[in-house]
Amino acid sequence: MPPTREAPDRGPRIMLAAGEASGDLHGATLCRALRTLAPGCRLFGMGGARMAAAGVDLLADVTAAAVVGGSEALSRVPTLYRAYRRLRAALRDADRPAALVLIDFPDFNLLLARTARRAGVPVVYFIPPQVWAWRGRRVRTIKRLVSLVLAAFPFELPLYRRAGVRVEFVGHPVLDALAHAPTRAAARAALGLAAGDGVIGVLPGSRREEIERVLPVMWDAAVRLHAARSSTRFVLGLAPTVEPAAVARHLGATPRVEIVHDRTYVVMRAADLLLVTSGTATLEGALLGTPMVVCYRVSRLSEAMIRPLIRVPWISLANIALGRAAVPELYQGAATGERLAREAMRLLDDARASRAQREAFAELAGQLGEPGVGSRAARLVLATAAAGR
């Protein structure tokens, strides 16, 4: 049976599905643009607080349950399955959506895409799976299930086109989010910093496993950096999906680490250097022009599962997008407090090294398109919903 058509005086019903803090942020950008272009549209699905604030009727919120790796995901299966059942029921309903928009979160979202396809609901993938980095065979699944891919990086276009996937380059949505980032002076004022204060930003991630595995390494590095530079201040940017208690138990008394909740861009802009967990934050920090050291750790089992599938030599989006190692990366056994502190001191002490990073970041900014990503994506989503395919 074909999808139910909307009455002429009503906007389309659009389902969206995001499962992590970054997806919630990018989904909110898209939702605001959809409401601007089609004020009568009705948005519902899965997301977090930001998407809810942008007008999405949430059927499920699993952003706090996002995980790293394969073995860590097992404990979250019941939560994710309950969310999937709610969304599946909405896709099968007589008043099914005119389109489904998937935002990252590929293991869950590709399963949801299969249900949508069977129900005759067109699927748009915003922030598609990183098939260029790992699990490249997913592109075949995407070709079969997805009506349109909205590419965030220009190098994704030829990859998807060669596979026969319909794709449009819209740019990365962080460009829209960063349009509202404070200036460096405003960010430092917001944190109460004096002109000469040295500041290191600590960004341990938005998932529980990232906090548990990476933050102890960052704390060890902070202790070493404080011993060498006792006047340095440390500010931790807490993701909205993380409770303060989850990070506080990994921090000691000296040096003092100030925890700032849900003001990541303030921390990124104010800092002289970032200690950052690999993820979207590496791209955000790079576009804001702040030098960084990237680190990451997963369980040994997840490492064994993931390693054979990886197709690129880097872990950070900044390096992947640039196609070279512009920022130092410490992964698994190499991610120690001693090495993290050493790399941080090198960037703090060597003006040429930090300047080289900033120059690379300026190059990156020119590759990702222009702000207005949400509007470009929203137009294509609405066109797909109207076409019904």
Secondary structure in CASP SS format (residue, H / E / C, confidence):
PFRMAT SS
TARGET T0000
AUTHOR 0000-0000-0000
METHOD secondary structure of the structure
MODEL  1
M C 1.00
P C 1.00
P C 1.00
T C 1.00
R C 1.00
E C 1.00
A C 1.00
P C 1.00
D C 1.00
R C 1.00
G C 1.00
P C 1.00
R E 1.00
I E 1.00
M E 1.00
L E 1.00
A E 1.00
A E 1.00
G C 1.00
E C 1.00
A H 1.00
S H 1.00
G H 1.00
D H 1.00
L H 1.00
H H 1.00
G H 1.00
A H 1.00
T H 1.00
L H 1.00
C H 1.00
R H 1.00
A H 1.00
L H 1.00
R H 1.00
T H 1.00
L H 1.00
A C 1.00
P C 1.00
G C 1.00
C C 1.00
R E 1.00
L E 1.00
F E 1.00
G E 1.00
M E 1.00
G C 1.00
G C 1.00
A H 1.00
R H 1.00
M H 1.00
A H 1.00
A H 1.00
A C 1.00
G C 1.00
V C 1.00
D E 1.00
L E 1.00
L E 1.00
A E 1.00
D C 1.00
V C 1.00
T H 1.00
A H 1.00
A H 1.00
A C 1.00
V C 1.00
V C 1.00
G C 1.00
G C 1.00
S H 1.00
E H 1.00
A H 1.00
L H 1.00
S H 1.00
R H 1.00
V H 1.00
P H 1.00
T H 1.00
L H 1.00
Y H 1.00
R H 1.00
A H 1.00
Y H 1.00
R H 1.00
R H 1.00
L H 1.00
R H 1.00
A H 1.00
A H 1.00
L H 1.00
R H 1.00
D C 1.00
A C 1.00
D C 1.00
R C 1.00
P C 1.00
A C 1.00
A E 1.00
L E 1.00
V E 1.00
L E 1.00
I E 1.00
D C 1.00
F C 1.00
P H 1.00
D H 1.00
F H 1.00
N H 1.00
L H 1.00
L H 1.00
L H 1.00
A H 1.00
R H 1.00
T H 1.00
A H 1.00
R H 1.00
R H 1.00
A C 1.00
G C 1.00
V C 1.00
P C 1.00
V E 1.00
V E 1.00
Y E 1.00
F E 1.00
I C 1.00
P C 1.00
P C 1.00
Q C 1.00
V C 1.00
W C 1.00
A C 1.00
W E 1.00
R C 1.00
G C 1.00
R C 1.00
R H 1.00
V H 1.00
R H 1.00
T H 1.00
I H 1.00
K H 1.00
R H 1.00
L H 1.00
V C 1.00
S C 1.00
L E 1.00
V E 1.00
L E 1.00
A E 1.00
A C 1.00
F C 1.00
P C 1.00
F C 1.00
E H 1.00
L H 1.00
P H 1.00
L H 1.00
Y H 1.00
R H 1.00
R H 1.00
A C 1.00
G C 1.00
V C 1.00
R C 1.00
V E 1.00
E E 1.00
F E 1.00
V C 1.00
G C 1.00
H C 1.00
P C 1.00
V H 1.00
L H 1.00
D H 1.00
A H 1.00
L H 1.00
A C 1.00
H C 1.00
A C 1.00
P C 1.00
T C 1.00
R H 1.00
A H 1.00
A H 1.00
A H 1.00
R H 1.00
A H 1.00
A H 1.00
L C 1.00
G C 1.00
L C 1.00
A C 1.00
A C 1.00
G C 1.00
D C 1.00
G C 1.00
V E 1.00
I E 1.00
G E 1.00
V E 1.00
L E 1.00
P C 1.00
G C 1.00
S C 1.00
R C 1.00
R H 1.00
E H 1.00
E H 1.00
I H 1.00
E H 1.00
R H 1.00
V H 1.00
L H 1.00
P H 1.00
V H 1.00
M H 1.00
W H 1.00
D H 1.00
A H 1.00
A H 1.00
V H 1.00
R H 1.00
L H 1.00
H H 1.00
A H 1.00
A H 1.00
R C 1.00
S C 1.00
S C 1.00
T C 1.00
R E 1.00
F E 1.00
V E 1.00
L E 1.00
G E 1.00
L E 1.00
A C 1.00
P C 1.00
T C 1.00
V C 1.00
E C 1.00
P H 1.00
A H 1.00
A H 1.00
V H 1.00
A H 1.00
R C 1.00
H C 1.00
L C 1.00
G C 1.00
A C 1.00
T C 1.00
P C 1.00
R C 1.00
V E 1.00
E E 1.00
I E 1.00
V E 1.00
H E 1.00
D C 1.00
R C 1.00
T H 1.00
Y H 1.00
V H 1.00
V H 1.00
M H 1.00
R H 1.00
A H 1.00
A C 1.00
D C 1.00
L E 1.00
L E 1.00
L E 1.00
V E 1.00
T E 1.00
S C 1.00
G C 1.00
T H 1.00
A H 1.00
T H 1.00
L H 1.00
E H 1.00
G H 1.00
A H 1.00
L H 1.00
L C 1.00
G C 1.00
T C 1.00
P C 1.00
M E 1.00
V E 1.00
V E 1.00
C E 1.00
Y E 1.00
R C 1.00
V C 1.00
S C 1.00
R H 1.00
L H 1.00
S H 1.00
E H 1.00
A H 1.00
M H 1.00
I H 1.00
R H 1.00
P H 1.00
L H 1.00
I E 1.00
R C 1.00
V C 1.00
P C 1.00
W C 1.00
I C 1.00
S C 1.00
L H 1.00
A H 1.00
N H 1.00
I H 1.00
A H 1.00
L H 1.00
G C 1.00
R C 1.00
A C 1.00
A C 1.00
V C 1.00
P C 1.00
E E 1.00
L E 1.00
Y E 1.00
Q H 1.00
G H 1.00
A H 1.00
A C 1.00
T C 1.00
G H 1.00
E H 1.00
R H 1.00
L H 1.00
A H 1.00
R H 1.00
E H 1.00
A H 1.00
M H 1.00
R H 1.00
L H 1.00
L H 1.00
D H 1.00
D C 1.00
A H 1.00
R H 1.00
A H 1.00
S H 1.00
R H 1.00
A H 1.00
Q H 1.00
R H 1.00
E H 1.00
A H 1.00
F H 1.00
A H 1.00
E H 1.00
L H 1.00
A H 1.00
G C 1.00
Q C 1.00
L C 1.00
G C 1.00
E C 1.00
P C 1.00
G C 1.00
V H 1.00
G H 1.00
S H 1.00
R H 1.00
A H 1.00
A H 1.00
R H 1.00
L H 1.00
V H 1.00
L H 1.00
A H 1.00
T H 1.00
A H 1.00
A H 1.00
A H 1.00
G C 1.00
R C 1.00
END
